[in-house]
Amino acid sequence: MRQVAVAQQISQTGAVRAACLVTGLMVLGFAVLALMPVVPGLPSGANDKLLHALGFAVLVVPMTLARPMAAPGIWLAAVGYGLLIEIVQPYTGRMSEAADLMADALGAAAGILLAWAWLALWRMRRVIR
């Protein structure tokens, strides 16, 4: 029984490391996209807000799957990251918009809910078997 507990702990540690790696790569990619000079033809308006929401939904999923009980902290970190981007953007020739931050926050919340739903379905599937 002890070996199973140790194996589960090692597996969980690996999942957290993988989630940190994937999330870190996404954070770097988002920073590049958010801070590079404006490129003509990029989505604007409603499409831009949808991309913000989708991006932040995807951003929070790996960590929420790895640590579902840490979701409030994950959401706060994601919103803080969105705020940081909005603060820095004017210094790179981009516009800062409160609506972008709102889309980031809503997207992060949706991503957490999606991850929780997936975990619930996965656990139910395991119980049914």
Disulfide bonds with the S-S distance in Angstrom:
none
